[in-house]
Amino acid sequence: MLLKVENITCRYDDQPVVEGMDFAVARGEIVSLLGPSGCGKTTALRAIAGFEPISAGRILIDGKAVSEPGRTLAPEARHFGMVFQDYALFPHLTVADNIAFGLRDASAAERRATIGHLLAATGLQNLGERYPHELSGGQAQRVALARALAPKPLLLLMDEPFSNLDVELRERLSLEVRDILKAEGITGILVTHDQHEAFAVSDKIGVMHGGRILQWDTPYNLYHEPAHRFVADFVGQGEFLLGEVIGPDSFQTELGVLKTDKACADSLGRKVDVLFRPDDIIPDESGDILTTVVEKAFKGAEILYTLQLPSGGRLLSLFPSHRNHALGEAVRVRIDAQHLICFPHQG
């Protein structure tokens, strides 16, 4: 493993901000720390970078400890790259000179080759002589990325690098950044509050809450098999319906008896909340579940409907956008869930 974070704790004024954090990153892997504001993800990134001390645990690079209680290897000695939220470009330097800033020990020929390579890799071939104020937000983000990649860092750390961009550009650039890092063979850690960003970039994601990682997993598993109710709520969309356990792999709900390929609870009769994702609920004119449209959100190729059941419970479902139902209209759906997840009932 390139990076191992072993049970670290970080404190501010004697209060833990990160507590018991534990994960590992393989060489060439791209991972994200995902969570709401104040969950400790930026503090964790700063501790990995060497800007914050840790009060417990260890951080290791290639098996060597770089942070322990009472000892922190300086950031400049870690050979990491950083991309900040505000990009932090030097306004008096051209794009090419910004990229070359970390190459002071390289020969002129090496600098020229690296600049040319990274300008091409980031789609900035004709912008080398421009200054930061002449760039769009997306171009400035690419320059910041190229500057961080120029010294060939062991690890690239990215702190909310897309948050100042509009949604469409953010989604496009996150995919481009993943492609660039994979092509360059660079290991990366992204800190973000945006699940779409994390899903687009990451091989693994740690969902954080209250200074802890609640689940470290692939994007697919976080969505389909959340291990914690907070993860289920924070990642993706969905609604919960009340159920009662009637067998080791089945429960009774107002939609009938449903089965899952995972054990939901260990005691018969236990009340549970069953999670339904929008892709579990399929529009079907002959479906046996009658609902009423109470909300709709047009998303281009699809419309996300909020559907109310006779009991007052709600479901989400994605319909093809040509099926444009009015608020208050009755629509029929069916369940097509490969596996359902449930959690202890919250009254």
LINJOUR-V725035 format. One record per backbone hydrogen bond with DSSP energy under -0.5 kcal/mol. NH is the residue of the N-H (numbers start at 1). CO is the residue of the C=O. If there is no record, write none. Layout:
((NH CO) (NH CO))
This chain:
((2 25) (3 25) (4 60) (5 23) (6 4) (6 58) (7 5) (8 21) (9 56) (10 18) (12 15) (15 12) (17 10) (18 10) (19 211) (21 8) (23 5) (25 3) (29 26) (31 188) (32 204) (33 190) (34 32) (34 206) (35 192) (39 36) (44 40) (45 41) (46 42) (47 43) (48 44) (49 45) (50 46) (51 46) (52 46) (55 9) (56 9) (58 6) (59 67) (60 4) (61 64) (62 2) (64 61) (66 59) (67 59) (68 71) (69 57) (70 54) (71 68) (73 66) (77 74) (78 75) (80 75) (81 155) (83 157) (87 84) (88 86) (91 89) (93 90) (95 130) (96 128) (98 94) (99 95) (100 96) (101 98) (102 99) (103 100) (106 103) (111 107) (112 108) (113 109) (114 110) (115 111) (116 112) (117 113) (118 114) (119 115) (120 116) (121 117) (122 118) (123 120) (124 119) (127 124) (130 127) (132 93) (134 131) (135 132) (140 136) (141 137) (142 138) (143 139) (144 140) (145 141) (146 142) (147 143) (148 144) (149 145) (150 146) (151 147) (152 149) (154 79) (155 79) (156 187) (157 81) (157 155) (158 189) (159 83) (160 158) (160 191) (163 160) (165 162) (170 166) (171 167) (172 168) (173 169) (174 170) (175 171) (176 172) (177 173) (178 174) (179 175) (180 176) (181 177) (182 178) (183 179) (184 180) (185 181) (186 181) (187 154) (188 29) (189 156) (190 31) (191 158) (192 33) (195 193) (198 194) (199 195) (200 196) (201 197) (202 198) (203 30) (204 30) (205 217) (206 32) (207 205) (207 215) (208 34) (208 206) (209 212) (211 39) (212 209) (214 207) (214 212) (215 207) (217 205) (217 215) (222 218) (223 219) (224 220) (225 221) (232 228) (233 229) (234 230) (235 231) (236 234) (239 276) (241 274) (243 272) (244 252) (245 270) (246 250) (247 250) (250 247) (251 258) (252 244) (253 256) (254 242) (256 253) (258 251) (260 249) (264 248) (269 245) (270 267) (272 243) (273 343) (274 241) (274 272) (275 341) (276 239) (280 277) (281 277) (281 278) (282 280) (282 334) (284 332) (287 284) (289 333) (290 288) (291 331) (292 308) (293 329) (294 306) (295 306) (297 304) (299 302) (301 299) (303 319) (304 297) (305 303) (305 317) (306 295) (307 305) (307 315) (308 292) (309 313) (312 309) (315 307) (317 305) (318 278) (319 303) (319 317) (321 301) (323 320) (324 322) (325 323) (328 293) (329 326) (331 291) (333 289) (334 282) (336 280) (338 336) (341 275) (343 273) (345 271) (347 345))
